[in-house]
Amino acid sequence: MTGSGWTYLLFSGALVAVFVGIVAYYYCRRRRERVEAPKYRMLEDDSEPRRPGKGR
């Protein structure tokens, strides 16, 4: 393999490692509740209905 081939291989491996690290960090069990909470919060009913002409 030439120098450019090794460089390409190492760079690709580094990108894969970074991607796997980000996914592992994001989906860690400790973080799962905090990450998933907004999804369920959108489905909850609002406490008071909006009135026309008041804000957006």
C-alpha positions, 0 to 999 in steps of 0.5 A: 500500500502506498502512503496515500492508501494508508492515509485514506485507511487511517482517516476512514477508520478515525471517522468511523471511530468518531461516529461510533463514539458519538452514537455510544455517548448519545444512547448511553443508558444514563442519558436515555431518559433526558434524550427521550423526554422531549418526545413524550413532552410533545404528546402531553396536553397543554395545561391551558388552551390558547386564546386567539390573539394572545401570542403565537 
